[in-house]
Each structure stands twice: as structure tokens, then as C-alpha cells.
Amino acid sequence: MAAIIRRDGVRSFVLFTVGGMGLALPLDSVLEILRPPSLVPIPLGPPSLEGLARRRGAVLPVIGLRRVLGLAGAGAGEGGAGDGETKAARLLILRHNGQPVGLLVDRVSGLSAVDEGRIADSATAPDPSIDADLLAGAILAGDGAAGDGALILDPGPLIERQFADLGRGPAGSADFSAAPQPKTVAAVSQDEEQLVVLTVAEQEFALPVAAVREVVPVPETVIRVPRARPHLLGMMTLRDALLPLVGLRELFGLDAALDAADRGRGKVAVLRTAEGLVGVAVEDVREILRVPRERIDPVPPLMAREAEFEDMDGIARLDGGARLIPVLSAERLFRHGAGNGAGVGIHAQGREGEAAVATEAEAERAEAFVVFRLAGAEYGLPVAAVQEVLRQPDAVTPLPNAPDFVSSVTTLRGGVLPLVALRRLLRLPEEREAGGDRGRVVVIAAGAARAGLLVDGMAGIVRIPDGAIGPAPVVSQAQHRLIRRIGALESAAERRMILLMDPAELLDMDQLADLLATV
């Protein structure tokens, strides 16, 4: 009891309730009390884990005390189960082994200074719903009874029981917080071109991956430019950089322009050009393809003479010629229609100022990731590790005696490609939202090993500044092997938390199977 008694015989506590039960924590163990923020789910964690939150630049795991105590209505935070206590829910921030941790509670009753005479051993007020090892004592009511008092939680054992590995390194690792060292990945062959496939007015176009800085959602705010041509939609900001936004549908004169609601569901491909960074609004980003150069034909001479086709580098022939995709040139794209006065006119936006902003933005050290969606969260893989992103195939072949997360195999350009059911691997619900498409296959490679990851859909290509990438909290050894870092993008236009996966670990099937057996 000496640990919770001050020399003056008085101790301050934070009093709160969970499922109608009165509980308390020593005030000096609580760093902050705040309203629950939006939480990002992280896989392979304990059942009590509500998700991850970001606070003051740090990413912290959030434990739901309702889950710990086995009470109904878990998830009282923002977006969680909405009982009458949801609005009163609070997040208590504590620190464990140097790592901040959040405890989600139903309601904070207040702060209280308690005399030594009212603090008793936890055995004085037993509660069968709470393990005695998680208690540091009990606050008795004024008359000496514990009925309307509070049980004092011991935060150390409570957090330790949920996250035995939190703040510690894996076996054989001296520095657990260090960023993982990426293993060698197969480079794209010199006789192949890596293309990002975009859709505009239900037509497919492609751009070289090297020309695409990143692909992001359409921002909520686009500043219109007076007397601008229809294809110049306005100006947008991307992490404090200002760039023009061009509508590819309008630039190419394809069908009618989208309304504001449809435009808000699209994507923006941020391109590097001689004039600086330019955002190109499209409807969707479907795939990343590796196409042999021999299958990219030059534009036929009869068409190449026309100014309208000056922005095309060639035409990719896929599926035996049944699928033709124009390959655009990022440098010549904005000369489209210049001969008839329909050019973009980027120079009019202040080329020198934009170039200076772009140079400053490019100088910022950042990593590029292919970001995909899975079970309501966003995950990222280094662009260098991703060979291509494909539609899920119709025909697959089961693979006997494979780990349970290897759902099947398919063929890709004459080779066998194992398909990893990422939801199954990460212990996520396998039911997908109704009305979605078949999802995508993200093909990764390291050395001679290849695998296709079954994901829900593409979110884009995102460049994350080095300063926005930090170590992921360790909720389990399996999670840490696969997800060691987190990218957090926060600005007036976006607030995203992207779980960054290690592609080399994903390809180590035998080790993964052994590791997941302990989850």
C-alpha cells in the first residue's frame, strides 16, 4: 500500500466509471484526459485493443476497458457502439515502458483527494469481474463501506497483460524502435515499363510510375481561378505546397464534366513536370502494371501527326490485344490541344513561384508507398517492392498443404503466383462490404520470391515525409514483424494514418505460419 500513499497521508485519484462500476487511477499515472479521437484498427492485437490514435505526434494503442472487463457495448469511442454513455466517453493517456497508452472509459467522474484512512487493500472490496492482480487497492466510502467507493486499478499489470511486448524489442533485437532494414527487392527489368492505370470517363489511360509523384484523394477544398479554361479546375494544396489541378476529362473533352459530388470521390495523380508539380483529377486508379516494352507500340504515324495525340508516348497492348491503353507523357500532357488554343496554360499560374515551391517540396526527404485498403484501414508497401497491382483473377487453383493464409495460386506471365489472403493473414473479418468489386492483387517481390496480396482496393501512391513516419506500437510480436512503422499525414486537407508493411516479411511464408500460430 506504500506505493499509493503520500507522506502527508493524502493521494489524488482520477475517478471514472466503466459499465456502471466505479474505478480509479492514481492521478500521477495519468498524463492526459481527452475526448476519444478517431481510431485506426491495427491487426494481430489482443481482443481489448480498440485501435491506434495519434496524439502530440505520437501513435498510441488504445485499450477498451469494457473489453478488458468483458462488458457489452465495447467501443464507446468516436464511431463506436453508441449507447447513452458514448458522448461522455473519455480517453485516459498513461505511459508504459516509455510508450503512451490510452484507456477508453465510459465517463470520468472527476478528481478526488483521498485520505489514507479511506484506502484499503483490494481484498476488502472484492469484485469477481476484476482480477485481483489488476488492482492496487480500493477507495472506501465515507462510512467505511466499499459499496459506493471505487476500485483502484494498477496500470502496470493491466497494460502488461494486454501487451506483453509493448515497448520491448523482439528476441535478438537490441533496438526495437528502429526502422526495419528493408531487404533486397527485385528491380523492374530494363525491358519492362511500370505503368499506373487511371480511368477517365470509363476509359483507361496510363502514366509511367516514375512520372507520378503520388496519388491522393481529391481534396475537399479547391480554389477556383477566375476566367480559367474549363480543364483548369483550380488550385489545391498538398502538405503546404500549392499546385494547379487539371481535370483530365475536361482536358480530353470526354463526355460531360462531373458534378461536385462525383468529383469528390475521385483521385488526384500528382505529376512531376518541367513547370513543377501538377495535380491531374481522374475518376479512379485501378492498377499498377508491369508491361514488356515490346507490347507498347508507338502511336500510328497517321495519328502522330495530329496535335491531339502529341501527349501520347504509345499504346499498351494487353490481354492479347483485346485491351488497349494509351500511355501518356507527363511532360507533353499539358500541351494537349495547344494548336487550337486549348492548352492548359500552366505558365500563367506563375511558373517561377510554382517551380520554387515544387523544388522545396521535392527537396523534402520522403518515401513513396503503394497504399491499399483493407477492412476499413489503409496499408502501405514501398513502391520499389511492388511489381504491379492487378484485378483479382476469375480462375485460381487451390494449393494443398499450404499455410491457411495462402488461399490459392494463379499464373502470371507463365509463372506461378501464390495468392495471400491478407484478411486471413492479419486475422481480420473475411466478409467484405456488399456492393464492392472483386478487389485487387498487389504483387510484391524480394529476390526470386513473389506473392500476390489480396486486398480490398487501391487508395493510391503516397509520398510520406520522413518526419511523418514513426515506429508502430508493439501490440504483438506477429504485428511487429509485419507492421513496424506508421505514416501519419496531418494537414488542413487530410488526416490519415497508414500502416506500413514489410514486404520481405510477407514473403517469408514458413516463418509467418510459425509466428501466427502464437497469436
Secondary structure, 3 states (H helix, E strand, C coil): CHHHCCCCCEEEEEEEEECCEEEEEEHHHCCEEECCCCCECCCCCCCCEEEEEEECCEEEEEEEHHHHCCCCCCCCCCCCCCCCCHHHCEEEEEEECCEEEEEEECEEEEEEEEEHHHEECHHHCCCCCCCHHHEEEEECCCCCCCCCCEEEECHHHHHHHHCCCCCCCCCCCCCCCCCCCCCCCCCCCCCEEEEEEEEECCEEEEEEHHHEEEEEECCCCCECCCCCCCCEEEEEEECCEEEEEEEHHHHHCCCCCCCHHHHHCCEEEEEEECCEEEEEEECEEEEEEEEEHHHEECCCHHHHCCHHHCCEEEEEEEHHHCEEEEEECCCCHHHCCHHHCCCCCHHHHCHHHHHHHHHHHHHCCEEEEEEEEECCEEEEEEHHHEEEEEECCCCCECCCCCCCCEEEEEEECCEEEEEEEHHHHCCCCCCCCCCCCCCEEEEEEECCEEEEEEECEEEEEEEEEHHHEEECCCCCHHHHHHEEEEEEEECCCCEEEEEEECHHHHCCHHHHHHHHCCC
